[in-house]
Amino acid sequence: MAVPTTTSIRPSAAGSRVIARLRGRTLPKQRARMFYILILPWLIGFVLFVLGPMIFSLGLSFTRWNLLNLPVPIGAENYVHMVHDALFWQSLKVTTIYACVSVPLGLVFALLLALLLNQRVRGLAVFRTIFYLPSVASGVAVAVLFLWIFNPPFGLVNSLLSYVGIQGPGWLASAQWALPTLILMSLWSVGGTMIIFLAGLQNVPAELLEAASLDGAGTWQRFRFVTLPLLTPTILFNLVLLIINQFQTFTQAYTMTNGGPQYATLFYVFYLYQNAFQFLNMGYAAALAWVLFTIVLVLTVIVLRTSDRWVFYQGGA
């Protein structure tokens, strides 16, 4: 009797189905295992450097700690003190005014620049680079530059105003003009927002603009009824980023005004910094940080929840 060789042995149809089923179950598990192995470095970094410090700061906000002694639990005393802290309310007021003015102003200015740089003109790449470069400059270097530009006695702005017979204000040395000066200065760094708007403008289908032009729509009508609605997702993205960034303004106050004059530029994060590293009140600083986190989170959620009323996407609402 002939002995069957290994090459002649074939699994039955039922056996093939079982093997295929087992392989089908094993493959997703292998992929899942590989997925977790690949993201493990990021997870470790997130826990060690983001989630861990956040949890620690939350616990720290319920203590009194001056970095020299062990933290002393005090319950919600830091948050209660915040309600009666005049400088807390002043810093919140200054930051809110700054954000409420600089955010829409920055959006409009960046959009206008993007519209100009979206034209077909000679040397366009050079102009785009020139307008974008200020946004990547060091914050401290820009602050020092504007300190000279807005210097009351011999600054560039007041010197130019004197040529037309106008006596310039005190700018950063004036409690009335210091915050408007910093708002005006914020327009210097709209290059990043402008680039995002420019990318959004280049994604507007040319055929829609051509169809609107053939229907008799003018330049403003094409922008109002075609370009702007299709640009609303980009506006939403820039709006959220600007809200987060402007509520964290710090460098200008630290470098240029030290929160003055008369607390006119006492930004929230600068006041947080003072409590943490000047007054060594780390518990109160942690409480301030969590209040800021809550404010920014609530504002972001409100913007995202209301976006379905004014944001339009191609091919759907």
Phi, psi and omega in degrees: 000135183284139178266125182293137177277169181293331182286339181271353181276125180233138177291151178288172180297320179294319178296322178298319180295320179296315180298317180297321179294318179295318177297321180296327178282325184286321185300312177300325179294319178296318179295318178297319179297317179294323178300312182291327177294320182290325182269359182301317178301319178294318180298318179297315178297320180296316181293318185286322190249351180236293185295316180299308177299327178295315179296319179297317180293328177295315176294325180294332182293347178256022181228170169246121185213127182249018179073345183261331180240174177289147178300139179249118180297132180227013179068222183267022184298324179298319181288325177293318178297327180299323181297328183260007182270112182295324180290330175298313180293325177295316179295321178294321178296312181299314182294321180294315178298315180301314182291318183295333180266314187287330181294303178296324179296318178294321178298313182294314182296317179295322179293320178297317178297319179297321178296320178294319183277001176266002179278158179267092179231165181287142179070028184297321181298324179294315180296320178298319179295318181298317182285337181274330186306318181303332183287344179256002178287153180298137181298321180292318179297318178295320179298316179295321178300314182286337172299322177284322181296319183260018176296125186300312185288314188225024177288162183297317184294311180292329176294318178293321179295327181293334179292335179254016175081021180250128176274115184291154179285181180282351180051244185289343178273358182250132178296333181280327187256350187298311182292315174302327178296317179291327176295316177298320179295331182297338179291344180298330189251033180274007183300320179296317177296321180298318181297320179294319176298320180298319177296321178294321179296323181285349175268356176288122183301128181295329182294329177292319178294322179293320179295318178295323178294320179294331178280359177097010180285135178279185182298313181294320180293322177295320178292316185290319189254350179240301186292310185298314177300321180285346180267354184298326174298322177292321177298318178299314180299312180294324180298314180297316180297318181292321178300314180296316183292317186288331176285351178252021180299129184217314190301318183298314181292321182291321186269325192256321190235344184056032179085353182260191353283144180055041178061022182290338179236033178282085179289156186299312182292328177293320177294323176298316179299318179300315180295324184282313193245352174254314180269352181054039177253075187292326179296315179293323178296320178296321177296319177299320180296320180288329174294318177297317178301318180295317180299311181295321179297315180297315180298319180295317179297319179298315180297316182291322181290328180269358185292335181292349179274339184224357178259131182237140180242150178295127179088004180174173181280000000 
